[in-house]
C-alpha cells in the first residue's frame, strides 16, 4: 500500500506538533483526519497544506469525552474506508506549582486528556484496525522527555506521560495478533507555542532559571513520518528526538 492510499488520524492537529505532523503526512500523500477541540484551527491546518487540502478532513472533537471520540471515529470511518495510522498527540499540562497547591480539577484535566484521551482513541482505532481488511495498522503515541525524567512542579504531566509509556507497551503487546503496531515518540523542546518559556528561562531542579535550546518542530514531523513509513513487520517501539543541548541526560 502506498502512502497516497493511506489514511491517518491526528489528534491535536490544530497547532504545534500535531499541525506539523499533519502537514508532513499530507505532503507525503496521506489522507488525514485532523482532530482537535477548535474547528477554526483545524481548518487553518488544512489551508496550510495547500494543494493537499482536499485530502484533509477536519473534525472537532474532545478526546477526553467518550461520546466525542466515538463520533470522531464514526465520521472518519464514514469518510474513509480504512485507518492506517493514529497519532495520539493531543495533550495539556497544569500550572507549574508545588504539588500540594494543585487542585483536583487541574489534576483531572491533565489525566483526562493526556491519558484517558489516548486510551479512548487507541481503543477506537484498535477496533477499526482489527476488523478492517487488510487487517492492521499503526498507532504512535506522543510521549515526552517527561516520560523518563520530570521537571519541577510537573506531577500531573509527568505521571500521565509515564502512564502513556505503559499504555504503549500494552497496546504493542495486545496488537501483535492483529497486525497492529504501536510505538512512542518522546519529544524534548520542540519549538512550539508550548515551549516558548524555555527560550525565556525555565525552572531547573536546583532552583535556578536557565534558557534551554529548542529544535525545529519539523524534525519531530520527519521522525513521526519515518516511524509511520515502516511496514507493519517493523516497528520503532520508542524513539527520543530532542534538542541536542537541552538538559535531559543527567537532568537534575
C-alpha positions, 0 to 999 in steps of 0.5 A, a space after each residue: 500500500 502506498 502512502 497516497 492510499 493511506 489514511 491517518 488520524 491526528 489528534 491535536 492537529 490544530 497547532 504545534 506538533 500535531 499541525 506539523 505532523 499533519 502537514 508532513 503526512 499530507 505532503 507525503 500523500 496521506 489522507 488525514 483526519 485532523 482532530 482537535 477541540 477548535 474547528 477554526 484551527 483545524 481548518 487553518 491546518 488544512 489551508 496550510 497544506 495547500 494543494 493537499 487540502 482536499 485530502 484533509 478532513 477536519 473534525 472537532 472533537 474532545 478526546 477526553 469525552 467518550 461520546 466525542 471520540 466515538 463520533 470522531 471515529 464514526 465520521 472518519 470511518 464514514 469518510 474513509 474506508 480504512 485507518 492506517 495510522 493514529 497519532 495520539 498527540 493531543 495533550 495539556 499540562 497544569 500550572 507549574 506549582 508545588 504539588 500540594 497547591 494543585 487542585 483536583 480539577 487541574 489534576 483531572 484535566 491533565 489525566 483526562 486528556 493526556 491519558 484517558 484521551 489516548 486510551 479512548 482513541 487507541 481503543 477506537 482505532 484498535 477496533 477499526 484496525 482489527 476488523 478492517 481488511 487488510 487487517 492492521 495498522 499503526 498507532 504512535 503515541 506522543 510521549 515526552 522527555 517527561 516520560 523518563 525524567 520530570 521537571 519541577 512542579 510537573 506531577 500531573 504531566 509527568 505521571 500521565 506521560 509515564 502512564 502513556 509509556 505503559 499504555 504503549 507497551 500494552 497496546 504493542 503487546 495486545 496488537 501483535 495478533 492483529 497486525 497492529 503496531 504501536 510505538 512512542 515518540 518522546 519529544 524534548 523542546 520542540 519549538 512550539 507555542 508550548 515551549 516558548 518559556 524555555 527560550 525565556 528561562 525555565 525552572 531547573 531542579 536546583 532552583 535556578 532559571 536557565 534558557 534551554 535550546 529548542 529544535 525545529 518542530 519539523 524534525 519531530 514531523 520527519 521522525 513521526 513520518 519515518 516511524 509511520 513509513 515502516 511496514 507493519 513487520 517493523 516497528 520503532 517501539 520508542 524513539 527520543 528526538 530532542 534538542 541536542 543541548 537541552 538538559 535531559 541526560 543527567 537532568 537534575 
